[in-house]
Amino acid sequence: GAVLALGLAGVVYALIEGPAHGWTGVVPGLGIVGIVALISFLVVEVRSQHPMVPLGIFRSRQFSGANAVTFVVYGALGAVTFLLVVHLQTDLGYSALGAGAALIPITIIMLAFSARMGALAQRIGPRLPMTIGPLVVGAGTALLARVDVGASYWTVVLPAVVVLATGLVVTVAPLTAAVLGAIDDHHAGVGSAINNAVSRIAGLLAVAVLPAAAGLAGAGGRLNLASGFGRAMVISGGLAALGGVLAWITIRTAAPVESVTRVPAVSCDAPGVREAPAA
């Protein structure tokens, strides 16, 4: 666990500080330390008789595919929610409370409809919803590219957020079923934990990498969203849509689950995605 934490810390620090302050000094060194630590973690897990992460479960194409979908969709979502809240405050004049509240419809829609989507996924299987859902998430994210100075919340921000939330409703419950359906009951707990960890790591890495990829990293590490926000949303939308392609290729069956237990929630203090452990 400590080796994994060190690896992630080193890589993420380098990805954040490198584009903002240049690849000099300790930044590249810490990045290398992080990469070595991550490789060491894999070596330790392979050799351990009681590994924290049993790597054998990734031999299942569906399990690996579901986690790949999780990575791209939740990476896109983490970047979008973070950048949107910052953009609303710095460029559109929203208060911190107002910017956070702008994303409340995501939580409301997820709470209202996720259980129903879970029931539907039991009947039709996860493949089709997990293909369509990320595409809808990508469309909602791309719509957020229209958010600019002077844009109305009711006609620009809210419709895009509703489309994005609809895509999440279609995606999340089948995703839970696909993960659980890909592994035996003995590994259900660790499989769910791995999937939750992937979603968190994805958001962390996306927030670190996307600003540089979209040209948003300004002087002194400050985000410059005035001209590059739309580009960042398009990139994020494409990343989310990739999840639909991956799902169509890799997802087949699912285990029965009674209800969806993972609802992305947004906080105005720390915008992003959080999940409760899957049942």
Sequence and secondary structure as in RCSB ss.txt:
>XXXX:A:sequence
GAVLALGLAGVVYALIEGPAHGWTGVVPGLGIVGIVALISFLVVEVRSQHPMVPLGIFRSRQFSGANAVTFVVYG
ALGAVTFLLVVHLQTDLGYSALGAGAALIPITIIMLAFSARMGALAQRIGPRLPMTIGPLVVGAGTALLARVDVG
ASYWTVVLPAVVVLATGLVVTVAPLTAAVLGAIDDHHAGVGSAINNAVSRIAGLLAVAVLPAAAGLAGAGGRLNL
ASGFGRAMVISGGLAALGGVLAWITIRTAAPVESVTRVPAVSCDAPGVREAPAA
>XXXX:A:secstr
 HHHHHHHHHHHHHHHHHHHH S THHHHHHHHHHHHHHHHHHHHHH SS SS GGGGGSHHHHHHHHHHHHHHH
HHHHHHHHHHHHHHHTT   HHHHHHTTHHHHHHHHHHHHHHHHHHHHH SHHHHHHHHHHHHHHHHHGGG  TT
  IIIIIHHHHHHHHHHHHHHHHHHHHHHHHTS GGGHHHHHHHHHHHHHHHHHHHHHHHHHHTT B GGG B H
HHHHHHHHHHHHHHHHHHHHHHHHH       SS        SSS S       
